[in-house]
Structures are given as structure tokens and as C-alpha cells.
Amino acid sequence: MNEKAMVADTLAGINGELVRYGEMIPQTENAQLKQTLKQIRNQCEMSQEEIYRIARTKGYYVPAAKATREEVDHVRSVLSQG
């Protein structure tokens, strides 16, 4: 397995973990457990950002084009209506 594939697999794994933490946190009644899960999620997010920076630097990941002002305004108006 080459480095690019390992970085991609790592990012996919971290993103999956973030989804699971996002599902667990609101379902937890125990305040201490909820806080611990939030701390773990935050550490996971920092790891994801670090791996993302590495992937960008090495050219393994090219982000999508930035949204135009019109696209941002449209999404903002749709979300504010609900």
C-alpha cells in the first residue's frame, strides 16, 4: 500500500469516527460521559485537520472549488427559511 492510499484510508477512518461521535454525544444522558466523548471528538477533529494538511501539502487531496457568493447566499436563505 502506498503513502497516498494510507493517508486516504486514515482520513476516511477519522471521518467515520467523527460521524459516530456526532451520533453518540446527543444520545448520552451521563454528563461526564458526554464531556469525555466531546473531548475525544475534539482530539479526533484535530487529528483529521493535521492529516488533511499533510494530504494537501503532498498533493494527495485537492479540495473542491470555493462556493461563489451567490451559492452561499442561496444556501443561507434556504436554511434561514426553515
Secondary structure, 3 states (H helix, E strand, C coil): CCHHHHHHHHHHHHHHHHHHHHHHHHHCCCHHHHHHHHHHHHHHHHHHHHHHHHHHHCCCCCCCCCCCHHHHHHHHHHHHHC
